């Protein structure tokens, strides 16, 4: 077995044993890009070794996505295939584990009308709301992991020769997800326990508010009286532990809805739906975003904020360590799965309805926020 093949197999083991944590007799659903087929086959093998009853795979293709956004009629972006929504609901109703493999080219939809993107997001959000209720409530195990694509790799490593870019991104993903540890599965379980300890410490301290300060940022986030910090590890309705995001370095809680005031400025770009939003800032007053600025992608950002009634409020606040496997790569990944876990003060977008996270620079030896 080659060195790369061994690391890829370790990564597949992490996805199945730690990410979704497939149980005997369970169905695994995998959503993946076409170029991820070798990894998907490895993951399927790992799932059947764990006792999976079925492994279903749904493929997607970025080129087809781009073709649709370029050529489909405007009215089609207000529609979503309900047969697919019902199929996803049936999967989670029957306790299937959901594995999403992401590898989006950050510039996939550059030049596309932002209204088309926003309408497509609204249509899918409405159609999939029952499915997402299961996911957001952790009724079933689910996980998001990354696999490289040529477009994404070229964005992260523009100075490398084209034939080296994907390999370099694989190595960066392996480094960020602890694949290099002697026993990656054990390393991840130890890591989740450490995050749970940090969450417990914060719950004992009962901080009233968080204060974020850095160049361009001065933000106060009040916390509800009975707020609860939780870690990146989750437990589904059947009591099975899983890790929804790999990598994850955060502990997080919900802020007081109307208790967010000030301005937060990004230190990394936000890749959303194939569009990059760069050097942006958000100003909050009594919890609501009252102003948004961006050097690039402002129209997309504004439409995200206007998605629905809750879109302009902070949905989650997270703390990440100053040093982690992600921050040690010294990379901008142009992918929220990674960049939101890096040590910097910046907001990122997750979930439906739209939610903002503020990740604070926080040293491993001192997780205490100001307040």
N, C-alpha and C positions, 0 to 999 in steps of 0.2 A: 504494500500500500504506500502511495506517495505521501509526502508530508502534507500537501494540500488536501488530499483525499481523507486523511486522518482528521484534519481540522474540520472539514466539512461534515464528517460523520459525527464529530463531537457537537457541532452546532445543531445538527438534526436531533441529536439526543436531548440537547437543552430545550429545543422547541417542543418536543413531545413529552419529556419527563418532567420538566420544570415549567415551561410556558403553559401549555394546555393541560398537562398532567393527565394524559389519557388513561382511563380505567378499563378493566376487563368488561367486555360486552358493550362498550360505548362506541358511538359513531363519531368519526372525525371528518369535519368539512374543512377543506383547504381552498382559499381563494389566492391565486398566484398568477404572475405574469408568465408568458410562454417561455421566456429565456431561463426561468427558474426550474425547468423540468428535472434536471439532474438532482437538485436539492429536494424537490417534491417527492421524487421516487425514494430517496433516502428516508425522508420523514415518514412516508407511507410504510416502509419496512419497519421503522422504529415503532410506529403505531400498532402494526399487527403483532410485533414482538411483545408489546405491552398488553395484548389481548383485545384490540379493537375489533368490533364486529364488521364495520364498514369504513372505508375511507373514500369520500367523495371529493372530487377536485373540480373547481370551476376556474377556467383560464381567462385571462384578459390580455389585451394587446394595446400598447400605447399608440402604435401607428393607426389602428382602427379608431381609437379614441379621438386622435387628432383629425382624422378624416371626417368623423361625425361632426365635430365642432366647426369644421370648415364648411361642410356641405349640407348638413341636415336643415330642414326648414325651421324657422324660429319657433313655431308653435310646438314642435316636437320636444323642446326643452322644458315644457311645462308638464310633460308626461313621464311616467315611470311604469315599467311592466309589472302589473299587479300579480301576475303569475309568479314572478320571481320573489316579490315581497311575501307572498303566501308560502312559498317554498322555504324561505329563510325562517319564517315563523314556525313552520312545522318542524324544522330541524331543532330549534331551541326548545320548543314544547316537548320534544322527545329527548332532551338532555344531550344533544350533540355538542361536542367541543368544536370551537370555531377558531381556526388558525388563518390569519391574514398575513400574507407576505407582501411587503411594500418595496417598491424600487423606482418610484416616480422620477422622471426627468423634471427637475425644477423649472425648466423652461418649456415644458411640453405645450402649454397653451399660450405662449407668448404671442401677442398680437390678436388673440381672440377677443371678441366683444365681451366685456365683463358681465353684461346683462345675461348673456347666454350661460355663462358659468354660474351666476347667481340663481337663475331660474332652474337649472339642472339640480343644483344643490337643494333648493327648496322642494322640488318635486320628489327627489329621493328621500329627503328628510321626512316629508309627510307620509310617503308610502311605507317607509321602513320604521315608523315610530313604534309600532308594537314590538318588532324585532329588537330595536335599540333599547327599549325598556328592559327587556331581559338582559341585554348585555350590560347596560349601565348599572343595573341592580345586582350584577354578578350572580344571576340565577344559574348560569352555566359557565363553564370554563371557557375563556377566550384569550387569545394572545396575538400581538402584532410583532413581527420580526422583519428585518430588512434583508434583501438580497440585491446585489449590484445590478445595474443596467448600464449599457454603454453611455447613454446620455447623462445619467446621474454621475457616473465615474468621471466623465470628462469635465463636469462642473466642479467636482471636488479636487481633481488633479489635472488642471489645465496645462501644466508645464511638463507633464510626463508624455512619453511617446504613446500614441494611441493604443498600441498593442499591450501596454503595461498598465493602463488606467484601471481596468476592471479588476485585475489581480491586486492592485494597490488598495482598492476599495474593499475587496474581500479581507485583506489583512487588517485594515482599519476596523472593520466590523468585528472580526475575531478578537481584536485587542479590546474593543469597547464592551464586548459581551463575555469576557473572561474565558474565552476558549483556550487561551494559552496556559491556564492553570492546570496542574497535574491531574486534578479531578474537577472538571468544570461544573458537574452537577452538584457536588458537595460544596464547591465554592459559592454557587448561587444560593444554596440553602442557607449557608452561613451568612451570606450577604443580606438576605431577607431578614434573618434573625437580628442582625445588627440594625437594620432599618426599623424593625419593630421596637427595639430598645430605644432608639432615638424618638420615635413617636410616643412611647410611654413616658419618657422624660419630659417631653413637651406637654403631655396631658397632665402630668403632676404639677408643672409650673403654672398652668392656667394663665398664660399671658393675655393681656387685655387688647393689645394691638401690636402690629408690626410696622416698623419705619424703614423704608427703602431709600437710600441715598447713594448717588453716584453722579457722574457728569450727565446733566440733562434729566436726572431722575430725582424727584422728591415726592414720595408717595406714602401715605398713611393708610393702613388697612386695619380696621377694627375687627375684632373677632367676637362672635356671639358668646353669650355667657356659658352655654353648654356645648361649645364647639368640641370636636373630637379629631385629633390628629391620627392619621392612618398611614401605613407604609405602602410601598409598591407591591407587596404581596397581598393576595386576596383569597377568599374562601367562598366556594359556590354554595348553592342551596342544599347540596347533599353533603357538605362538610369537607369537600376535596379542595386542598390548597392549589393555587395556580398563580402565575405571574403574567399579568395582562400586557405589560410592555417590557420588551427585552431589547435594549438595556433599560434599566430604571435605577435612579439614584435618589429618588425623592421621598419625602414624607409630606403629606398635604392635608389641608382642611378646607372648610367652606368659610368665607368671610361673612361679616354682617352685610346684608344686601345694600343698605344705604350708608355704610360706614367707610367707603373708599373715597379718598380725596387727594388730589395732587396730580402730578404728571410722571409717567414712566416712559423711558426711551429704550428702544431695542438696541442690543449690542450685536445681534446676529440677525440675518434675514429670515423671514418667515416664508416657507414654501407652502402654498395652499392651492390645491386643485390644479397643479401645473402652472401656477403663476407665482413669481417672486415678489414679495413686499419687502422693500429695503429701507433701512434708516428711518423707521417710523416711530411715532410717539403718540400716546393717548393721554388725554386729560380727563380726570374724573371729578365730578361734583356730586356729593351725596349719593355715591355709588354708581352713578350713570356716566358713561362716556359722553362728554359734551364737546370734545374736539379731537380730531385725528389728523395727523400729518404724516407724509411719507415722501421720500425722494423718488420712489418707484412703486407702482402698484396701488396708488391711493384710491382709485375707483373701486378696485376689488376689495380693499380694506373697508371702505365706506359701505359697500353692499353687504359685507359680512356683518358689520355692526348693525345694519338695518334688517337683518334676516327675520327677526320676530321680536316680540316684546321683551324677551329676556336677553337678547343679543348684545345689548349695550351695557350690561352689568357684569361685574366680576363673578365668575362661577366657582373659582377655586384658587387657592394660594398654596404654593409649594416651596419647600426649602431643599436645597441640594448642597452637598459638601463642596468645599473649595477645591479638593483634589479627588479625582476619581479616574477609572480607566478611560472614560470619555474625555475628560479634560486633559489627560496626559497625551492624547493623540495630537493636541494642538491644531485640530482641524475645524473648519466650518463644514458641516455635513450637508447643509441645505435640506435638512430633513428633520421635522419636528421631533420624531422619535428619539433622535440623538441630541439635537441642539437644545431642547428644552431641559435636558439633564446636565448640561455643561454649567460650570461655575461662573455665572454672570448674572447681572440684573436685567432681565428682559422678559417680555410677555410672549406667550405662544397660544395658538388656537387649537382647541381640542373639543370634540364632542358635538352633539346636536341636542338642544339649541347651542349656539355658539358660546363658548366659555373661555375666559382669559385666565392664564396662570401667570403669576409673578414669581420667578425663581430668584432667590437671593444668594449672593456670594456669602458662603458660610464655611468656616474652617472646620475640619473633622473634629478638632479638639474643643470647639466652641460652637455649638449649634444654637446658642441662645439669641433670639432676635431682640432688637431694642423694644422697650415697652415697659 
